[in-house]
Amino acid sequence: MLFDKDKTMKVINLGETNSVLNKFVAQMRDINVQKDSLRFRRNLERIGNIFAYEISKTLDSSVKPVTTPLGIAQMDTYDDQIVIATILRAGLPLHEGILQYFDDAQNAFVAAYRKYDKGEDFHIQIEYASTPDLTGKTLILADTMLATGASLEIAYKRLCEEGTPFHTHLVCPVASAYAVEYLQKHLPEEGVTLWVATIDEELTSHSYIVPGLG
């Protein structure tokens, strides 16, 4: 899972490896399980846990002494200053799952939504963004669904107005193939990685992912 941080955006699909992650995504897709709102949110949190664990393997680390009751242990732990960001409101359970593993991280939030124009056309409207200085830090930007990629692109660029991150991890459990290609074209900046759990091929005329989550 390690990568060269100087390359352009890399896509890592954790769903390609058989693991419990696929069970959580399957339950989120299931029309009957979706009726249990608590389980849906909990599965998003657990997916956030898994992404956080995998991302932690890519962080810079160093050996630090830790004093125990009986002596000194040399522990290799990460050094990155992490900021976890999400697009409100759907991404909150996912955000919480990532934060449970990076509990010393700072937080950022972007309020963005589709604002429809005439017909089926729409643009992404950002109401506000709140973030600490991102200069030199590791940004984890999470959004549950990646349909067209437009909202994530705009949110990312808005956050980067508050400083350039050392590296950015985009976490999107369910993505469309269209959106993945879109981001690869529109986020050419070095130091960006996209993490997904599944990539669906179909996107409707209303920009809904099929089969997606509904």
N, C-alpha and C positions, 0 to 999 in steps of 0.2 A: 504493500500500500504506500510505500514511501515514494516521493516524487521530487523532481527537480523544481525548486521554487522559482527558477528564472524562466521557465517556459510559460507559454500561453495556456489558456484554460484547459484543464484536463477533466474528463468525465469519469467518475467511478460509480459503477452500478453494483451496489452491494447485493441486490436481488439475484445476480447471476450466480452467486454462491449459495448453495442450499443451507439455510439456517433458520432459526426461529423467527427471524425478521420476516420471512415470507409468510409465516402463519399470521403474524400481526397485520400485514398488509391484506391478506386474504379475508380476515375478519372485518377489516375496515371496508372492503369492497362489498361484502355480503349484505344483501338488502334486508335480510332478517336480523342479522347481528347489529346492523346500523340502528335498529329501533332502540337498542340499549345505549343511550347517550353516554352513560358513565363508562362503559367498556370502550366505546369509540374514543373518548378522550384519553382513557388509560392506555390504549394501544398507541396513540400518538405520542404520549409521554415515553413509553417503552421504546418506540422507534427512535425518539430523540436520544435516549440513553445509548442505544446501539451506535448511532452516528457519532455521538460524542466520544465513545470509546475508540472507534476507528480513527477519528480525527486526532485523538490524543497520541496515536502512534507516529504521527507525522511531525509533531511539535519538536522544537529544539529543547534539549535537556542538558543538565549537568549534575554531577555528583555533589551531594550536600550532606554534611554531618547531621545526624539526628541523635539526640541524647535519650537513651532509654534508662530505666532504673538500674540496669546492670552494666552499661557501657555506652559506646558510641557506634552507631550503625551508619554506614555510608550508603545513601539512597539516591538513585538516579531519578530525578523528577523534572517536569517541564519548566521552562523559563519564560515562555510566552506570556505577554499581557493580553488577556482575551476580552473581547467585547462581543456579547451575544445580542443580535438584533433580530427583530421579527416584523412582519407586516401584519398589522392589526386587522381583524381580531382572530381570524381562523388559525393563525399560527401560534397562539398562546400555549396550548398544551404541548406542542412540539418544542417551543422555547423552554418551557418548564422542564421537560425531559433532558434537554441539553444542559440547562443550568444545574440540575441535580448532580451532574458529574463535574462540571466546572463551576463549583459553588463560590469561587473567589473572583469570578468574572464580573465585569461591568455590563450594563444593559443599555440597549438602544431600541427605539420603537419608531415605526413609520406608519402613518395612517394613509392608506392608498386604496382606491377602489375604481371600478370601471364606471365612467360617466358616459352614458349613451347619447349619441348625437342623432341625426336623422337616420331612419332605417336601422340596419344592424351595425352601423359604425359606432365605435366608441373610442375614447381616449382614457388614459390613466390619470386620475386626479389625486394629487397628494395634498392632504389637509395640513399635516404638520409632520415634523421629524424631530426627535429628541435623541441626542447621542453625545457621549463624551468625545474628547479629542481622540482621533483614531491613528494619529501619526505613529508609525512603527509598531502598531499593535496587530494582533491576529483577530480579524473580524469573522464571526460566524453569522451569516444571514440566512434565516430559516423561513420557509413558506411551504405550507402543506401541499399545494397544487401548483404545478408549473404548466400552465396551458399555452399561452402565447409567448411568454418570456418578457413581455413588455413591462409589467409591473415590477418584476425583479430587477430588470435593467435600470429603470428609473429610480427605484429605491436604493440600489447600490450606488448609483452616481450621486444621488442626493446625500447619502451618508458620507461619501468620499469628499464632499465639500468641507467636511470637518476634519480633514487630514487624510493622508494616504496610508492605508494599512500596509503592514509588512507582507501579509498574505490574507486572502479572503477565501473562506469556505462557504459555498452556497449549498444549503441543505434543503432538498425538495423530494420528499418521499415518492410522490407520483408526478411524473413528467410526461409531456408529449414529445414525440420525436421532433416535431416542428419547433418547439420551444428550445430544445437542446441545440438544434442547429442555429436557431436565432441567436442564442446567447454566444455561441462560438463565433458568430459573425460580428456581434455588436459589443462584446466584451473582450477585445483583443489585448487588454492590459496584461502585463506579466503578473504572475502571482495570484491566479484565480483558479479554484478547483470546484467543480460541481459534483455533489454527492446525491445520488438518487437510489431508490429502492426498486423502482420499476419504470420502464419507458413504454408508453402506449403509442401505437402508430396512428390512430385516428383522432382527428380534431374536427368537430362539426362546424357548420357555417356560423353558429353562435359562439364559437370558440370554447366548446365544452369537450373535455377529454373522454374518449370512449375506449375501453369500458370505464376507466376512471373510477371515481367514487360516487358518481351521481350528482 
